[in-house]
Amino acid sequence: MVVFVIATDWKLRAGVRAELRELGIEALGMESVDDAGRIARNEMPGAIVLEATGELMGGAGVQNLVARVPTIVIASRTETVEIPQGAEVMFRPVSVGEIVERVRKILTM
């Protein structure tokens, strides 16, 4: 099972990815939804962790991806972005461990 971690914040991306890999879960880190779209053509993830930024949430590709794959959106309480329908939202501050635990729950469903 593979998990996409899509975030412009490299600390978030690297931390979540490293923790998932420690658990034996293949995790691919990406800076954009376009990257995920290209990879998803070849391999559909079991879950997505997506940082809620205007840059990442703005395209139609996000809606398509979230409609097909269980997604956890990491959002700020101060930045207003449209959250895709069907996504689970975790508001900052949130720990890498909390994010990884939610991913594990999704993967065991």
C-alpha positions in Angstrom: 0.0 0.0 0.0 1.3 3.4 -0.9 0.5 6.8 0.6 1.0 10.1 -1.1 2.3 13.0 1.1 1.7 16.2 -0.8 3.0 19.3 0.9 5.1 22.4 0.0 6.3 22.4 3.7 9.2 20.0 3.4 9.3 19.4 7.2 5.7 18.2 7.1 6.3 16.1 4.0 9.6 14.6 5.2 8.4 13.9 8.8 5.2 12.1 7.8 6.9 10.2 5.1 9.7 9.0 7.4 7.3 7.9 10.1 5.1 6.0 7.6 8.2 4.3 6.2 9.3 3.3 9.7 6.0 1.4 10.0 6.6 -0.4 6.7 4.2 1.8 4.7 5.5 3.0 1.3 5.2 6.8 1.3 5.9 9.1 -1.6 6.6 12.8 -0.9 5.5 15.3 -3.5 5.5 19.1 -3.7 2.5 19.5 -6.0 -0.8 17.8 -7.0 0.5 17.6 -10.6 3.3 15.3 -9.4 0.7 13.2 -7.7 -1.5 13.1 -10.8 1.4 11.9 -12.9 2.3 9.1 -10.4 -1.4 8.2 -9.7 -1.8 7.2 -13.4 0.6 4.3 -12.6 -0.2 3.6 -9.0 -3.3 4.5 -7.0 -2.5 5.3 -3.3 -4.4 3.9 -0.4 -4.4 7.4 1.3 -3.2 10.9 0.7 -1.9 13.5 3.2 -2.4 16.9 1.7 -1.3 20.3 3.0 -4.0 22.9 2.6 -2.4 25.8 0.8 -3.8 28.0 -1.9 -1.2 26.6 -4.2 -2.1 23.0 -3.7 -5.8 23.3 -3.3 -6.5 25.5 -6.3 -6.8 23.0 -9.2 -9.4 20.6 -10.4 -6.8 17.8 -10.0 -7.2 18.0 -6.3 -11.0 17.4 -6.5 -10.5 14.4 -8.8 -7.9 12.9 -6.5 -9.8 13.4 -3.3 -12.9 12.0 -4.9 -11.1 8.7 -5.5 -8.8 8.4 -2.5 -9.3 8.8 1.2 -7.5 12.1 2.0 -6.3 13.8 5.2 -6.0 17.6 4.8 -3.6 19.4 7.1 -5.1 22.9 7.4 -4.3 26.2 9.2 -6.9 27.8 11.3 -5.8 31.2 10.0 -5.5 30.6 6.3 -8.7 30.2 4.3 -8.7 27.7 1.5 -11.5 25.6 0.1 -11.3 22.0 1.5 -12.3 19.3 -1.0 -15.6 17.6 -0.2 -15.0 14.2 1.4 -11.6 15.0 2.9 -10.8 14.6 6.6 -9.4 17.8 8.1 -6.7 18.1 10.8 -6.0 21.6 12.0 -2.5 22.8 12.9 -0.9 22.5 15.3 -0.9 18.7 14.8 1.9 16.3 15.4 3.4 14.0 12.8 2.4 11.1 15.1 -1.3 12.2 15.0 -1.2 12.4 11.2 0.4 9.0 10.9 -2.2 7.4 13.3 -5.0 8.7 11.1 -3.3 7.3 8.0 -3.0 3.9 9.7 -6.7 4.0 10.5 -7.6 4.7 6.9 -5.4 1.9 5.6 -6.9 -0.6 8.0 -10.5 0.2 7.0 
